[in-house]
Amino acid sequence: ARFLDKENIPWLALDLDPERRSKSSIAGENSFYGDATNPLILTAAGLAKARMLVITFPNEHTSLEVLNCARAMRLDLPIFVRTID
C-alpha cells in the first residue's frame, strides 16, 4: 500500500483480522473487513473496475482460493500473488 500511495495509485484492502483492520482504520488506510474468497465481497469491493489485484496472504491455500475466485470473475485482470512459500 505504501508503494501505491507514493505513486498516487488508489487502492483498497480487504482483511478478516479485526485487530489489523482497526490499526489500518486508525492510520486512515482504505481497508475494509471482508472475505476475499467470497465473490459477493469482491464485487462490492469493485473488482469489476480494478486495474490489478494483489494477493498477499502468507498461506498458499488461501491465496489460491482468492486467485481462483477472482480469475473466475475477471479473466483479463492482472494478478500479483505473494506468499511466504
PDB file with SEQRES, HELIX, SHEET and CRYST1 records, atoms N, CA, C and O in Angstrom:
SEQRES   1 A   85  ALA ARG PHE LEU ASP LYS GLU ASN ILE PRO TRP LEU ALA          
SEQRES   2 A   85  LEU ASP LEU ASP PRO GLU ARG ARG SER LYS SER SER ILE          
SEQRES   3 A   85  ALA GLY GLU ASN SER PHE TYR GLY ASP ALA THR ASN PRO          
SEQRES   4 A   85  LEU ILE LEU THR ALA ALA GLY LEU ALA LYS ALA ARG MET          
SEQRES   5 A   85  LEU VAL ILE THR PHE PRO ASN GLU HIS THR SER LEU GLU          
SEQRES   6 A   85  VAL LEU ASN CYS ALA ARG ALA MET ARG LEU ASP LEU PRO          
SEQRES   7 A   85  ILE PHE VAL ARG THR ILE ASP                                  
HELIX    1 AA1 ARG A    2  LYS A    6  1                                   5    
HELIX    2 AA2 PRO A   18  ILE A   26  1                                   9    
HELIX    3 AA3 PRO A   39  ALA A   44  1                                   6    
HELIX    4 AA4 LEU A   47  LYS A   49  5                                   3    
HELIX    5 AA5 GLU A   60  MET A   73  1                                  14    
SHEET    1 AA1 2 ALA A  13  ASP A  15  0                                        
SHEET    2 AA1 2 SER A  31  TYR A  33  1                                        
SHEET    1 AA2 2 LEU A  53  ILE A  55  0                                        
SHEET    2 AA2 2 ILE A  79  VAL A  81  1                                        
CRYST1    1.000    1.000    1.000  90.00  90.00  90.00 P 1           1          
ATOM      1  N   ALA A   1       0.823  -1.187   0.000  1.00  0.00           N  
ATOM      2  CA  ALA A   1       0.000   0.000   0.000  1.00  0.00           C  
ATOM      3  C   ALA A   1       0.872   1.258   0.000  1.00  0.00           C  
ATOM      4  O   ALA A   1       0.539   2.251  -0.647  1.00  0.00           O  
ATOM      5  N   ARG A   2       1.975   1.208   0.720  1.00  0.00           N  
ATOM      6  CA  ARG A   2       2.847   2.396   0.767  1.00  0.00           C  
ATOM      7  C   ARG A   2       3.404   2.724  -0.625  1.00  0.00           C  
ATOM      8  O   ARG A   2       3.498   3.891  -1.006  1.00  0.00           O  
ATOM      9  N   PHE A   3       3.774   1.674  -1.381  1.00  0.00           N  
ATOM     10  CA  PHE A   3       4.297   1.892  -2.729  1.00  0.00           C  
ATOM     11  C   PHE A   3       3.222   2.509  -3.620  1.00  0.00           C  
ATOM     12  O   PHE A   3       3.513   3.411  -4.406  1.00  0.00           O  
ATOM     13  N   LEU A   4       1.999   2.036  -3.506  1.00  0.00           N  
ATOM     14  CA  LEU A   4       0.904   2.576  -4.309  1.00  0.00           C  
ATOM     15  C   LEU A   4       0.614   4.018  -3.919  1.00  0.00           C  
ATOM     16  O   LEU A   4       0.370   4.863  -4.781  1.00  0.00           O  
ATOM     17  N   ASP A   5       0.641   4.299  -2.618  1.00  0.00           N  
ATOM     18  CA  ASP A   5       0.428   5.674  -2.152  1.00  0.00           C  
ATOM     19  C   ASP A   5       1.474   6.618  -2.742  1.00  0.00           C  
ATOM     20  O   ASP A   5       1.144   7.723  -3.174  1.00  0.00           O  
ATOM     21  N   LYS A   6       2.733   6.184  -2.760  1.00  0.00           N  
ATOM     22  CA  LYS A   6       3.804   7.039  -3.283  1.00  0.00           C  
ATOM     23  C   LYS A   6       3.603   7.365  -4.755  1.00  0.00           C  
ATOM     24  O   LYS A   6       4.032   8.417  -5.228  1.00  0.00           O  
ATOM     25  N   GLU A   7       2.947   6.457  -5.480  1.00  0.00           N  
ATOM     26  CA  GLU A   7       2.700   6.668  -6.905  1.00  0.00           C  
ATOM     27  C   GLU A   7       1.316   7.243  -7.178  1.00  0.00           C  
ATOM     28  O   GLU A   7       0.898   7.355  -8.331  1.00  0.00           O  
ATOM     29  N   ASN A   8       0.600   7.613  -6.100  1.00  0.00           N  
ATOM     30  CA  ASN A   8      -0.760   8.158  -6.215  1.00  0.00           C  
ATOM     31  C   ASN A   8      -1.715   7.217  -6.941  1.00  0.00           C  
ATOM     32  O   ASN A   8      -2.560   7.645  -7.728  1.00  0.00           O  
ATOM     33  N   ILE A   9      -1.561   5.920  -6.657  1.00  0.00           N  
ATOM     34  CA  ILE A   9      -2.442   4.906  -7.232  1.00  0.00           C  
ATOM     35  C   ILE A   9      -3.446   4.507  -6.154  1.00  0.00           C  
ATOM     36  O   ILE A   9      -3.056   4.046  -5.082  1.00  0.00           O  
ATOM     37  N   PRO A  10      -4.739   4.684  -6.436  1.00  0.00           N  
ATOM     38  CA  PRO A  10      -5.742   4.331  -5.428  1.00  0.00           C  
ATOM     39  C   PRO A  10      -5.782   2.823  -5.198  1.00  0.00           C  
ATOM     40  O   PRO A  10      -5.578   2.030  -6.117  1.00  0.00           O  
ATOM     41  N   TRP A  11      -6.050   2.449  -3.945  1.00  0.00           N  
ATOM     42  CA  TRP A  11      -6.099   1.031  -3.603  1.00  0.00           C  
ATOM     43  C   TRP A  11      -7.151   0.797  -2.529  1.00  0.00           C  
ATOM     44  O   TRP A  11      -7.597   1.720  -1.849  1.00  0.00           O  
ATOM     45  N   LEU A  12      -7.525  -0.452  -2.404  1.00  0.00           N  
ATOM     46  CA  LEU A  12      -8.487  -0.876  -1.401  1.00  0.00           C  
ATOM     47  C   LEU A  12      -8.021  -2.227  -0.882  1.00  0.00           C  
ATOM     48  O   LEU A  12      -7.629  -3.087  -1.670  1.00  0.00           O  
ATOM     49  N   ALA A  13      -8.057  -2.427   0.426  1.00  0.00           N  
ATOM     50  CA  ALA A  13      -7.632  -3.697   1.018  1.00  0.00           C  
ATOM     51  C   ALA A  13      -8.809  -4.367   1.716  1.00  0.00           C  
ATOM     52  O   ALA A  13      -9.662  -3.707   2.311  1.00  0.00           O  
ATOM     53  N   LEU A  14      -8.833  -5.688   1.630  1.00  0.00           N  
ATOM     54  CA  LEU A  14      -9.800  -6.494   2.373  1.00  0.00           C  
ATOM     55  C   LEU A  14      -9.038  -7.318   3.383  1.00  0.00           C  
ATOM     56  O   LEU A  14      -7.974  -7.853   3.075  1.00  0.00           O  
ATOM     57  N   ASP A  15      -9.572  -7.426   4.588  1.00  0.00           N  
ATOM     58  CA  ASP A  15      -8.897  -8.186   5.644  1.00  0.00           C  
ATOM     59  C   ASP A  15      -9.929  -8.765   6.591  1.00  0.00           C  
ATOM     60  O   ASP A  15     -10.965  -8.151   6.847  1.00  0.00           O  
ATOM     61  N   LEU A  16      -9.642  -9.947   7.110  1.00  0.00           N  
ATOM     62  CA  LEU A  16     -10.526 -10.594   8.089  1.00  0.00           C  
ATOM     63  C   LEU A  16     -10.007 -10.470   9.514  1.00  0.00           C  
ATOM     64  O   LEU A  16     -10.671 -10.903  10.456  1.00  0.00           O  
ATOM     65  N   ASP A  17      -8.829  -9.885   9.680  1.00  0.00           N  
ATOM     66  CA  ASP A  17      -8.242  -9.741  11.012  1.00  0.00           C  
ATOM     67  C   ASP A  17      -8.730  -8.433  11.634  1.00  0.00           C  
ATOM     68  O   ASP A  17      -8.336  -7.355  11.190  1.00  0.00           O  
ATOM     69  N   PRO A  18      -9.597  -8.519  12.671  1.00  0.00           N  
ATOM     70  CA  PRO A  18     -10.159  -7.294  13.247  1.00  0.00           C  
ATOM     71  C   PRO A  18      -9.104  -6.354  13.839  1.00  0.00           C  
ATOM     72  O   PRO A  18      -9.252  -5.134  13.766  1.00  0.00           O  
ATOM     73  N   GLU A  19      -8.060  -6.905  14.416  1.00  0.00           N  
ATOM     74  CA  GLU A  19      -7.012  -6.052  15.003  1.00  0.00           C  
ATOM     75  C   GLU A  19      -6.261  -5.286  13.923  1.00  0.00           C  
ATOM     76  O   GLU A  19      -6.021  -4.086  14.060  1.00  0.00           O  
ATOM     77  N   ARG A  20      -5.888  -5.981  12.843  1.00  0.00           N  
ATOM     78  CA  ARG A  20      -5.177  -5.314  11.750  1.00  0.00           C  
ATOM     79  C   ARG A  20      -6.087  -4.288  11.077  1.00  0.00           C  
ATOM     80  O   ARG A  20      -5.633  -3.211  10.691  1.00  0.00           O  
ATOM     81  N   ARG A  21      -7.372  -4.622  10.938  1.00  0.00           N  
ATOM     82  CA  ARG A  21      -8.346  -3.690  10.363  1.00  0.00           C  
ATOM     83  C   ARG A  21      -8.465  -2.433  11.211  1.00  0.00           C  
ATOM     84  O   ARG A  21      -8.532  -1.322  10.686  1.00  0.00           O  
ATOM     85  N   SER A  22      -8.491  -2.616  12.518  1.00  0.00           N  
ATOM     86  CA  SER A  22      -8.600  -1.474  13.423  1.00  0.00           C  
ATOM     87  C   SER A  22      -7.383  -0.556  13.280  1.00  0.00           C  
ATOM     88  O   SER A  22      -7.524   0.664  13.197  1.00  0.00           O  
ATOM     89  N   LYS A  23      -6.197  -1.150  13.254  1.00  0.00           N  
ATOM     90  CA  LYS A  23      -4.978  -0.357  13.111  1.00  0.00           C  
ATOM     91  C   LYS A  23      -4.950   0.388  11.778  1.00  0.00           C  
ATOM     92  O   LYS A  23      -4.553   1.552  11.724  1.00  0.00           O  
ATOM     93  N   SER A  24      -5.368  -0.277  10.708  1.00  0.00           N  
ATOM     94  CA  SER A  24      -5.348   0.382   9.404  1.00  0.00           C  
ATOM     95  C   SER A  24      -6.392   1.488   9.336  1.00  0.00           C  
ATOM     96  O   SER A  24      -6.181   2.505   8.676  1.00  0.00           O  
ATOM     97  N   SER A  25      -7.510   1.290  10.012  1.00  0.00           N  
ATOM     98  CA  SER A  25      -8.546   2.330  10.056  1.00  0.00           C  
ATOM     99  C   SER A  25      -8.042   3.564  10.791  1.00  0.00           C  
ATOM    100  O   SER A  25      -8.256   4.692  10.347  1.00  0.00           O  
ATOM    101  N   ILE A  26      -7.371   3.344  11.916  1.00  0.00           N  
ATOM    102  CA  ILE A  26      -6.798   4.453  12.686  1.00  0.00           C  
ATOM    103  C   ILE A  26      -5.766   5.210  11.851  1.00  0.00           C  
ATOM    104  O   ILE A  26      -5.646   6.430  11.954  1.00  0.00           O  
ATOM    105  N   ALA A  27      -5.019   4.469  11.020  1.00  0.00           N  
ATOM    106  CA  ALA A  27      -3.995   5.083  10.169  1.00  0.00           C  
ATOM    107  C   ALA A  27      -4.606   5.769   8.947  1.00  0.00           C  
ATOM    108  O   ALA A  27      -3.892   6.394   8.162  1.00  0.00           O  
ATOM    109  N   GLY A  28      -5.931   5.652   8.787  1.00  0.00           N  
ATOM    110  CA  GLY A  28      -6.591   6.303   7.670  1.00  0.00           C  
ATOM    111  C   GLY A  28      -6.466   5.564   6.354  1.00  0.00           C  
ATOM    112  O   GLY A  28      -6.660   6.150   5.289  1.00  0.00           O  
ATOM    113  N   GLU A  29      -6.143   4.282   6.417  1.00  0.00           N  
ATOM    114  CA  GLU A  29      -5.975   3.494   5.202  1.00  0.00           C  
ATOM    115  C   GLU A  29      -7.328   3.031   4.669  1.00  0.00           C  
ATOM    116  O   GLU A  29      -8.301   2.921   5.415  1.00  0.00           O  
ATOM    117  N   ASN A  30      -7.368   2.767   3.386  1.00  0.00           N  
ATOM    118  CA  ASN A  30      -8.579   2.348   2.694  1.00  0.00           C  
ATOM    119  C   ASN A  30      -8.745   0.834   2.813  1.00  0.00           C  
ATOM    120  O   ASN A  30      -8.612   0.108   1.829  1.00  0.00           O  
ATOM    121  N   SER A  31      -9.035   0.370   4.022  1.00  0.00           N  
ATOM    122  CA  SER A  31      -9.117  -1.051   4.324  1.00  0.00           C  
ATOM    123  C   SER A  31     -10.500  -1.381   4.870  1.00  0.00           C  
ATOM    124  O   SER A  31     -11.074  -0.614   5.643  1.00  0.00           O  
ATOM    125  N   PHE A  32     -11.024  -2.524   4.459  1.00  0.00           N  
ATOM    126  CA  PHE A  32     -12.362  -2.928   4.855  1.00  0.00           C  
ATOM    127  C   PHE A  32     -12.355  -4.373   5.331  1.00  0.00           C  
ATOM    128  O   PHE A  32     -11.518  -5.174   4.916  1.00  0.00           O  
ATOM    129  N   TYR A  33     -13.291  -4.690   6.202  1.00  0.00           N  
ATOM    130  CA  TYR A  33     -13.450  -6.053   6.679  1.00  0.00           C  
ATOM    131  C   TYR A  33     -14.177  -6.836   5.599  1.00  0.00           C  
ATOM    132  O   TYR A  33     -15.267  -6.449   5.181  1.00  0.00           O  
ATOM    133  N   GLY A  34     -13.581  -7.942   5.140  1.00  0.00           N  
ATOM    134  CA  GLY A  34     -14.241  -8.747   4.125  1.00  0.00           C  
ATOM    135  C   GLY A  34     -13.434  -9.960   3.737  1.00  0.00           C  
ATOM    136  O   GLY A  34     -12.204  -9.960   3.795  1.00  0.00           O  
ATOM    137  N   ASP A  35     -14.149 -10.996   3.339  1.00  0.00           N  
ATOM    138  CA  ASP A  35     -13.554 -12.268   2.914  1.00  0.00           C  
ATOM    139  C   ASP A  35     -13.317 -12.231   1.405  1.00  0.00           C  
ATOM    140  O   ASP A  35     -14.269 -12.271   0.626  1.00  0.00           O  
ATOM    141  N   ALA A  36     -12.078 -12.158   1.000  1.00  0.00           N  
ATOM    142  CA  ALA A  36     -11.724 -12.030  -0.411  1.00  0.00           C  
ATOM    143  C   ALA A  36     -11.956 -13.317  -1.199  1.00  0.00           C  
ATOM    144  O   ALA A  36     -11.771 -13.323  -2.416  1.00  0.00           O  
ATOM    145  N   THR A  37     -12.353 -14.402  -0.544  1.00  0.00           N  
ATOM    146  CA  THR A  37     -12.708 -15.630  -1.262  1.00  0.00           C  
ATOM    147  C   THR A  37     -14.194 -15.648  -1.617  1.00  0.00           C  
ATOM    148  O   THR A  37     -14.668 -16.594  -2.246  1.00  0.00           O  
ATOM    149  N   ASN A  38     -14.921 -14.622  -1.224  1.00  0.00           N  
ATOM    150  CA  ASN A  38     -16.354 -14.537  -1.474  1.00  0.00           C  
ATOM    151  C   ASN A  38     -16.601 -13.627  -2.680  1.00  0.00           C  
ATOM    152  O   ASN A  38     -16.267 -12.443  -2.634  1.00  0.00           O  
ATOM    153  N   PRO A  39     -17.180 -14.162  -3.758  1.00  0.00           N  
ATOM    154  CA  PRO A  39     -17.420 -13.340  -4.952  1.00  0.00           C  
ATOM    155  C   PRO A  39     -18.272 -12.098  -4.684  1.00  0.00           C  
ATOM    156  O   PRO A  39     -18.060 -11.065  -5.318  1.00  0.00           O  
ATOM    157  N   LEU A  40     -19.224 -12.177  -3.764  1.00  0.00           N  
ATOM    158  CA  LEU A  40     -20.049 -11.015  -3.449  1.00  0.00           C  
ATOM    159  C   LEU A  40     -19.222  -9.897  -2.826  1.00  0.00           C  
ATOM    160  O   LEU A  40     -19.448  -8.719  -3.104  1.00  0.00           O  
ATOM    161  N   ILE A  41     -18.259 -10.272  -1.980  1.00  0.00           N  
ATOM    162  CA  ILE A  41     -17.378  -9.276  -1.359  1.00  0.00           C  
ATOM    163  C   ILE A  41     -16.475  -8.645  -2.418  1.00  0.00           C  
ATOM    164  O   ILE A  41     -16.278  -7.430  -2.424  1.00  0.00           O  
ATOM    165  N   LEU A  42     -15.928  -9.470  -3.312  1.00  0.00           N  
ATOM    166  CA  LEU A  42     -15.070  -8.931  -4.376  1.00  0.00           C  
ATOM    167  C   LEU A  42     -15.856  -7.990  -5.288  1.00  0.00           C  
ATOM    168  O   LEU A  42     -15.336  -6.966  -5.730  1.00  0.00           O  
ATOM    169  N   THR A  43     -17.091  -8.338  -5.561  1.00  0.00           N  
ATOM    170  CA  THR A  43     -17.940  -7.463  -6.370  1.00  0.00           C  
ATOM    171  C   THR A  43     -18.170  -6.136  -5.655  1.00  0.00           C  
ATOM    172  O   THR A  43     -18.026  -5.068  -6.250  1.00  0.00           O  
ATOM    173  N   ALA A  44     -18.529  -6.211  -4.373  1.00  0.00           N  
ATOM    174  CA  ALA A  44     -18.770  -4.993  -3.590  1.00  0.00           C  
ATOM    175  C   ALA A  44     -17.508  -4.142  -3.476  1.00  0.00           C  
ATOM    176  O   ALA A  44     -17.592  -2.917  -3.395  1.00  0.00           O  
ATOM    177  N   ALA A  45     -16.347  -4.782  -3.470  1.00  0.00           N  
ATOM    178  CA  ALA A  45     -15.081  -4.053  -3.362  1.00  0.00           C  
ATOM    179  C   ALA A  45     -14.674  -3.407  -4.688  1.00  0.00           C  
ATOM    180  O   ALA A  45     -13.721  -2.629  -4.729  1.00  0.00           O  
ATOM    181  N   GLY A  46     -15.386  -3.723  -5.769  1.00  0.00           N  
ATOM    182  CA  GLY A  46     -15.103  -3.077  -7.051  1.00  0.00           C  
ATOM    183  C   GLY A  46     -14.194  -3.851  -7.976  1.00  0.00           C  
ATOM    184  O   GLY A  46     -13.507  -3.252  -8.803  1.00  0.00           O  
ATOM    185  N   LEU A  47     -14.170  -5.168  -7.860  1.00  0.00           N  
ATOM    186  CA  LEU A  47     -13.290  -5.961  -8.719  1.00  0.00           C  
ATOM    187  C   LEU A  47     -13.554  -5.701 -10.201  1.00  0.00           C  
ATOM    188  O   LEU A  47     -12.633  -5.767 -11.014  1.00  0.00           O  
ATOM    189  N   ALA A  48     -14.791  -5.410 -10.552  1.00  0.00           N  
ATOM    190  CA  ALA A  48     -15.124  -5.157 -11.965  1.00  0.00           C  
ATOM    191  C   ALA A  48     -14.367  -3.957 -12.524  1.00  0.00           C  
ATOM    192  O   ALA A  48     -14.108  -3.901 -13.726  1.00  0.00           O  
ATOM    193  N   LYS A  49     -14.006  -2.994 -11.669  1.00  0.00           N  
ATOM    194  CA  LYS A  49     -13.305  -1.783 -12.115  1.00  0.00           C  
ATOM    195  C   LYS A  49     -11.805  -1.821 -11.820  1.00  0.00           C  
ATOM    196  O   LYS A  49     -11.069  -0.920 -12.222  1.00  0.00           O  
ATOM    197  N   ALA A  50     -11.356  -2.857 -11.120  1.00  0.00           N  
ATOM    198  CA  ALA A  50      -9.948  -2.919 -10.705  1.00  0.00           C  
ATOM    199  C   ALA A  50      -9.015  -3.011 -11.903  1.00  0.00           C  
ATOM    200  O   ALA A  50      -9.331  -3.644 -12.911  1.00  0.00           O  
ATOM    201  N   ARG A  51      -7.859  -2.366 -11.772  1.00  0.00           N  
ATOM    202  CA  ARG A  51      -6.828  -2.457 -12.811  1.00  0.00           C  
ATOM    203  C   ARG A  51      -5.845  -3.582 -12.512  1.00  0.00           C  
ATOM    204  O   ARG A  51      -5.134  -4.052 -13.401  1.00  0.00           O  
ATOM    205  N   MET A  52      -5.812  -4.013 -11.240  1.00  0.00           N  
ATOM    206  CA  MET A  52      -4.914  -5.090 -10.825  1.00  0.00           C  
ATOM    207  C   MET A  52      -5.374  -5.592  -9.468  1.00  0.00           C  
ATOM    208  O   MET A  52      -5.975  -4.851  -8.691  1.00  0.00           O  
ATOM    209  N   LEU A  53      -5.085  -6.861  -9.190  1.00  0.00           N  
ATOM    210  CA  LEU A  53      -5.363  -7.444  -7.886  1.00  0.00           C  
ATOM    211  C   LEU A  53      -4.046  -7.922  -7.298  1.00  0.00           C  
ATOM    212  O   LEU A  53      -3.268  -8.605  -7.965  1.00  0.00           O  
ATOM    213  N   VAL A  54      -3.804  -7.562  -6.056  1.00  0.00           N  
ATOM    214  CA  VAL A  54      -2.612  -8.022  -5.342  1.00  0.00           C  
ATOM    215  C   VAL A  54      -3.087  -8.883  -4.176  1.00  0.00           C  
ATOM    216  O   VAL A  54      -3.882  -8.442  -3.346  1.00  0.00           O  
ATOM    217  N   ILE A  55      -2.590 -10.112  -4.126  1.00  0.00           N  
ATOM    218  CA  ILE A  55      -2.949 -11.059  -3.062  1.00  0.00           C  
ATOM    219  C   ILE A  55      -1.712 -11.263  -2.205  1.00  0.00           C  
ATOM    220  O   ILE A  55      -0.667 -11.673  -2.710  1.00  0.00           O  
ATOM    221  N   THR A  56      -1.823 -10.978  -0.904  1.00  0.00           N  
ATOM    222  CA  THR A  56      -0.647 -11.050  -0.028  1.00  0.00           C  
ATOM    223  C   THR A  56      -0.921 -11.859   1.229  1.00  0.00           C  
ATOM    224  O   THR A  56      -0.601 -11.424   2.335  1.00  0.00           O  
ATOM    225  N   PHE A  57      -1.507 -13.024   1.061  1.00  0.00           N  
ATOM    226  CA  PHE A  57      -1.720 -13.910   2.202  1.00  0.00           C  
ATOM    227  C   PHE A  57      -0.467 -14.741   2.445  1.00  0.00           C  
ATOM    228  O   PHE A  57       0.177 -15.166   1.486  1.00  0.00           O  
ATOM    229  N   PRO A  58      -0.106 -14.984   3.706  1.00  0.00           N  
ATOM    230  CA  PRO A  58       1.038 -15.843   3.966  1.00  0.00           C  
ATOM    231  C   PRO A  58       0.728 -17.302   3.639  1.00  0.00           C  
ATOM    232  O   PRO A  58       1.638 -18.098   3.406  1.00  0.00           O  
ATOM    233  N   ASN A  59      -0.548 -17.645   3.623  1.00  0.00           N  
ATOM    234  CA  ASN A  59      -0.991 -19.015   3.416  1.00  0.00           C  
ATOM    235  C   ASN A  59      -1.253 -19.265   1.925  1.00  0.00           C  
ATOM    236  O   ASN A  59      -2.060 -18.574   1.305  1.00  0.00           O  
ATOM    237  N   GLU A  60      -0.568 -20.249   1.367  1.00  0.00           N  
ATOM    238  CA  GLU A  60      -0.714 -20.548  -0.060  1.00  0.00           C  
ATOM    239  C   GLU A  60      -2.136 -20.993  -0.399  1.00  0.00           C  
ATOM    240  O   GLU A  60      -2.669 -20.606  -1.439  1.00  0.00           O  
ATOM    241  N   HIS A  61      -2.746 -21.786   0.448  1.00  0.00           N  
ATOM    242  CA  HIS A  61      -4.095 -22.296   0.196  1.00  0.00           C  
ATOM    243  C   HIS A  61      -5.101 -21.143   0.065  1.00  0.00           C  
ATOM    244  O   HIS A  61      -5.900 -21.119  -0.871  1.00  0.00           O  
ATOM    245  N   THR A  62      -5.061 -20.203   0.990  1.00  0.00           N  
ATOM    246  CA  THR A  62      -5.971 -19.064   0.946  1.00  0.00           C  
ATOM    247  C   THR A  62      -5.689 -18.202  -0.278  1.00  0.00           C  
ATOM    248  O   THR A  62      -6.620 -17.718  -0.922  1.00  0.00           O  
ATOM    249  N   SER A  63      -4.435 -18.010  -0.597  1.00  0.00           N  
ATOM    250  CA  SER A  63      -4.069 -17.229  -1.781  1.00  0.00           C  
ATOM    251  C   SER A  63      -4.648 -17.853  -3.044  1.00  0.00           C  
ATOM    252  O   SER A  63      -5.154 -17.147  -3.916  1.00  0.00           O  
ATOM    253  N   LEU A  64      -4.573 -19.174  -3.140  1.00  0.00           N  
ATOM    254  CA  LEU A  64      -5.118 -19.859  -4.310  1.00  0.00           C  
ATOM    255  C   LEU A  64      -6.643 -19.756  -4.366  1.00  0.00           C  
ATOM    256  O   LEU A  64      -7.221 -19.665  -5.449  1.00  0.00           O  
ATOM    257  N   GLU A  65      -7.291 -19.769  -3.205  1.00  0.00           N  
ATOM    258  CA  GLU A  65      -8.747 -19.592  -3.175  1.00  0.00           C  
ATOM    259  C   GLU A  65      -9.132 -18.229  -3.731  1.00  0.00           C  
ATOM    260  O   GLU A  65     -10.033 -18.120  -4.562  1.00  0.00           O  
ATOM    261  N   VAL A  66      -8.447 -17.195  -3.270  1.00  0.00           N  
ATOM    262  CA  VAL A  66      -8.734 -15.840  -3.753  1.00  0.00           C  
ATOM    263  C   VAL A  66      -8.421 -15.743  -5.245  1.00  0.00           C  
ATOM    264  O   VAL A  66      -9.202 -15.180  -6.012  1.00  0.00           O  
ATOM    265  N   LEU A  67      -7.289 -16.288  -5.647  1.00  0.00           N  
ATOM    266  CA  LEU A  67      -6.879 -16.266  -7.053  1.00  0.00           C  
ATOM    267  C   LEU A  67      -7.937 -16.933  -7.929  1.00  0.00           C  
ATOM    268  O   LEU A  67      -8.342 -16.367  -8.944  1.00  0.00           O  
ATOM    269  N   ASN A  68      -8.386 -18.120  -7.551  1.00  0.00           N  
ATOM    270  CA  ASN A  68      -9.378 -18.837  -8.338  1.00  0.00           C  
ATOM    271  C   ASN A  68     -10.705 -18.087  -8.404  1.00  0.00           C  
ATOM    272  O   ASN A  68     -11.341 -18.043  -9.457  1.00  0.00           O  
ATOM    273  N   CYS A  69     -11.116 -17.509  -7.306  1.00  0.00           N  
ATOM    274  CA  CYS A  69     -12.363 -16.739  -7.267  1.00  0.00           C  
ATOM    275  C   CYS A  69     -12.261 -15.522  -8.180  1.00  0.00           C  
ATOM    276  O   CYS A  69     -13.150 -15.280  -8.997  1.00  0.00           O  
ATOM    277  N   ALA A  70     -11.190 -14.766  -8.044  1.00  0.00           N  
ATOM    278  CA  ALA A  70     -11.006 -13.561  -8.850  1.00  0.00           C  
ATOM    279  C   ALA A  70     -10.859 -13.903 -10.328  1.00  0.00           C  
ATOM    280  O   ALA A  70     -11.411 -13.213 -11.186  1.00  0.00           O  
ATOM    281  N   ARG A  71     -10.125 -14.954 -10.621  1.00  0.00           N  
ATOM    282  CA  ARG A  71      -9.907 -15.350 -12.014  1.00  0.00           C  
ATOM    283  C   ARG A  71     -11.224 -15.783 -12.659  1.00  0.00           C  
ATOM    284  O   ARG A  71     -11.439 -15.532 -13.845  1.00  0.00           O  
ATOM    285  N   ALA A  72     -12.101 -16.425 -11.897  1.00  0.00           N  
ATOM    286  CA  ALA A  72     -13.406 -16.825 -12.424  1.00  0.00           C  
ATOM    287  C   ALA A  72     -14.255 -15.603 -12.763  1.00  0.00           C  
ATOM    288  O   ALA A  72     -15.118 -15.662 -13.640  1.00  0.00           O  
ATOM    289  N   MET A  73     -14.009 -14.510 -12.074  1.00  0.00           N  
ATOM    290  CA  MET A  73     -14.788 -13.294 -12.292  1.00  0.00           C  
ATOM    291  C   MET A  73     -14.183 -12.386 -13.351  1.00  0.00           C  
ATOM    292  O   MET A  73     -14.906 -11.686 -14.060  1.00  0.00           O  
ATOM    293  N   ARG A  74     -12.848 -12.395 -13.462  1.00  0.00           N  
ATOM    294  CA  ARG A  74     -12.137 -11.473 -14.364  1.00  0.00           C  
ATOM    295  C   ARG A  74     -10.938 -12.171 -14.992  1.00  0.00           C  
ATOM    296  O   ARG A  74      -9.857 -12.191 -14.403  1.00  0.00           O  
ATOM    297  N   LEU A  75     -11.114 -12.735 -16.165  1.00  0.00           N  
ATOM    298  CA  LEU A  75     -10.001 -13.393 -16.854  1.00  0.00           C  
ATOM    299  C   LEU A  75      -8.935 -12.402 -17.314  1.00  0.00           C  
ATOM    300  O   LEU A  75      -7.769 -12.768 -17.459  1.00  0.00           O  
ATOM    301  N   ASP A  76      -9.329 -11.157 -17.543  1.00  0.00           N  
ATOM    302  CA  ASP A  76      -8.421 -10.150 -18.083  1.00  0.00           C  
ATOM    303  C   ASP A  76      -7.602  -9.418 -17.032  1.00  0.00           C  
ATOM    304  O   ASP A  76      -6.716  -8.637 -17.379  1.00  0.00           O  
ATOM    305  N   LEU A  77      -7.879  -9.655 -15.755  1.00  0.00           N  
ATOM    306  CA  LEU A  77      -7.267  -8.869 -14.681  1.00  0.00           C  
ATOM    307  C   LEU A  77      -5.850  -9.341 -14.355  1.00  0.00           C  
ATOM    308  O   LEU A  77      -5.654 -10.523 -14.070  1.00  0.00           O  
ATOM    309  N   PRO A  78      -4.862  -8.450 -14.388  1.00  0.00           N  
ATOM    310  CA  PRO A  78      -3.531  -8.829 -13.919  1.00  0.00           C  
ATOM    311  C   PRO A  78      -3.589  -9.105 -12.407  1.00  0.00           C  
ATOM    312  O   PRO A  78      -4.181  -8.336 -11.650  1.00  0.00           O  
ATOM    313  N   ILE A  79      -2.973 -10.200 -11.987  1.00  0.00           N  
ATOM    314  CA  ILE A  79      -2.981 -10.572 -10.572  1.00  0.00           C  
ATOM    315  C   ILE A  79      -1.556 -10.859 -10.120  1.00  0.00           C  
ATOM    316  O   ILE A  79      -0.847 -11.648 -10.744  1.00  0.00           O  
ATOM    317  N   PHE A  80      -1.144 -10.222  -9.042  1.00  0.00           N  
ATOM    318  CA  PHE A  80       0.163 -10.435  -8.410  1.00  0.00           C  
ATOM    319  C   PHE A  80      -0.084 -11.144  -7.079  1.00  0.00           C  
ATOM    320  O   PHE A  80      -0.884 -10.691  -6.260  1.00  0.00           O  
ATOM    321  N   VAL A  81       0.622 -12.274  -6.875  1.00  0.00           N  
ATOM    322  CA  VAL A  81       0.431 -13.050  -5.641  1.00  0.00           C  
ATOM    323  C   VAL A  81       1.763 -13.159  -4.907  1.00  0.00           C  
ATOM    324  O   VAL A  81       2.796 -13.459  -5.504  1.00  0.00           O  
ATOM    325  N   ARG A  82       1.716 -12.903  -3.575  1.00  0.00           N  
ATOM    326  CA  ARG A  82       2.887 -13.080  -2.732  1.00  0.00           C  
ATOM    327  C   ARG A  82       2.473 -13.920  -1.521  1.00  0.00           C  
ATOM    328  O   ARG A  82       1.531 -13.588  -0.802  1.00  0.00           O  
ATOM    329  N   THR A  83       3.200 -15.009  -1.320  1.00  0.00           N  
ATOM    330  CA  THR A  83       3.003 -15.832  -0.124  1.00  0.00           C  
ATOM    331  C   THR A  83       4.373 -16.073   0.510  1.00  0.00           C  
ATOM    332  O   THR A  83       5.400 -15.688  -0.049  1.00  0.00           O  
ATOM    333  N   ILE A  84       4.381 -16.701   1.660  1.00  0.00           N  
ATOM    334  CA  ILE A  84       5.649 -16.997   2.320  1.00  0.00           C  
ATOM    335  C   ILE A  84       6.450 -17.997   1.492  1.00  0.00           C  
ATOM    336  O   ILE A  84       7.660 -17.849   1.322  1.00  0.00           O  
ATOM    337  N   ASP A  85       5.763 -19.015   0.978  1.00  0.00           N  
ATOM    338  CA  ASP A  85       6.441 -20.039   0.175  1.00  0.00           C  
ATOM    339  C   ASP A  85       6.395 -19.696  -1.298  1.00  0.00           C  
ATOM    340  O   ASP A  85       6.917 -20.445  -2.123  1.00  0.00           O  
TER     341      ASP A  85                                                      
END                                                                             
